[in-house]
Amino acid sequence: MTPLGLSVATWWWIVVLVTVLFWAVLVPPMPTREYRIMTALAPFAGALMLLAHYRIKEMDPADSLAMFAAAMLAFPLGAVGHRRELARRLLAAKREGRSDRDVMPVAMLGQLLLSLTACLVAYFCIKP
């Protein structure tokens, strides 16, 4: 049985839609080309990690796709309302030559962790 009783093909469509949402929400506000490229490549890095997890744990393909969709959905949800502030802080750090590792607003970090937790809890609730 697959999560929510959806077929693997349906989960592929959901993954495509969630990835497009990720790109639409998180890539445009990035202040530089470098940040836009790194953000755009994030779903591919997540897919590689999920593929390794799928192979090692021998998961069902639909379960793997549902997990990826839940994780990728958490990031746009965690950024809602904070995108401009994040872009402003990234640009300021780049101009000042500081590391960009500590520029995330605390409120955004909390919202991101909450949305990631909620999406993964939802994944484990729909998992058969």
C-alpha positions in Angstrom: 0.0 0.0 0.0 1.3 3.5 -0.9 0.9 6.7 1.2 -2.7 8.0 0.9 -3.4 5.2 -1.5 -1.8 7.2 -4.4 0.1 5.6 -7.1 3.8 6.1 -7.7 3.0 8.1 -10.8 0.8 10.4 -8.8 3.6 10.9 -6.2 6.0 11.8 -9.0 3.6 14.6 -10.1 3.3 15.8 -6.5 7.1 15.8 -6.2 7.3 17.9 -9.4 4.7 20.4 -8.2 6.4 20.7 -4.8 9.8 21.2 -6.4 8.4 23.9 -8.7 6.8 25.6 -5.6 10.2 25.4 -3.9 11.9 27.1 -6.8 9.1 29.7 -7.2 9.2 30.7 -3.6 12.8 30.5 -2.7 14.9 31.3 -5.8 13.6 34.7 -6.9 14.3 36.6 -3.7 17.9 35.5 -3.6 20.1 38.6 -4.0 22.8 37.3 -6.2 23.2 34.8 -9.0 25.4 32.6 -6.8 22.7 32.3 -4.1 20.0 31.6 -6.8 22.0 28.8 -8.2 22.7 27.2 -4.8 19.1 27.5 -3.9 17.9 26.1 -7.2 20.2 23.0 -6.8 19.0 22.2 -3.3 16.2 19.9 -4.5 18.7 17.9 -6.5 20.9 17.5 -3.4 17.8 16.3 -1.5 16.9 13.9 -4.2 20.4 12.4 -4.1 20.2 11.9 -0.4 16.8 10.4 -0.7 18.0 8.1 -3.5 20.8 6.8 -1.2 18.2 6.3 1.6 15.9 4.5 -0.8 18.7 2.2 -1.9 20.1 1.5 1.5 16.8 1.0 3.4 15.1 -0.6 0.3 12.0 1.6 0.8 9.0 1.6 -1.4 9.3 4.2 -4.2 6.0 5.9 -3.2 7.2 6.2 0.4 10.5 7.8 -0.8 8.7 10.2 -3.0 6.2 11.1 -0.2 9.1 11.8 2.1 10.8 14.0 -0.4 7.6 15.9 -1.1 7.1 16.5 2.6 10.7 17.7 3.1 10.7 20.0 0.1 7.3 21.5 1.0 8.6 22.4 4.5 11.2 24.9 3.1 8.8 27.2 1.2 6.4 27.1 4.1 9.2 28.0 6.5 10.2 31.0 4.3 6.7 32.5 4.0 6.9 36.1 5.2 10.7 36.1 5.7 12.0 36.0 2.1 12.8 39.7 1.7 14.5 39.9 5.1 16.6 36.9 4.3 17.6 38.3 0.9 18.5 41.7 2.6 20.6 39.9 5.2 22.4 37.8 2.6 23.2 40.8 0.5 24.5 42.7 3.5 26.7 39.8 4.5 28.1 39.5 1.0 28.9 43.2 0.8 30.6 43.2 4.2 32.5 40.0 3.4 31.0 38.1 6.3 30.0 34.4 6.3 26.4 33.8 5.1 25.9 31.0 7.6 24.4 33.1 10.3 22.2 35.5 8.4 18.9 33.6 8.8 16.4 35.5 11.0 15.6 33.7 14.2 11.9 33.9 13.5 12.4 32.3 10.1 14.6 29.5 11.6 11.8 28.8 14.1 9.2 28.8 11.4 11.3 26.6 9.2 11.9 24.0 12.0 8.2 24.1 12.9 7.2 23.5 9.2 9.8 20.8 8.7 8.6 19.0 11.9 4.9 19.4 10.8 5.6 18.1 7.3 7.6 15.1 8.5 4.9 14.3 11.1 2.4 14.4 8.3 4.5 12.1 6.2 4.7 9.5 9.1 0.9 9.9 9.6 0.1 9.1 5.9 2.7 6.4 5.6 1.0 3.0 5.6 
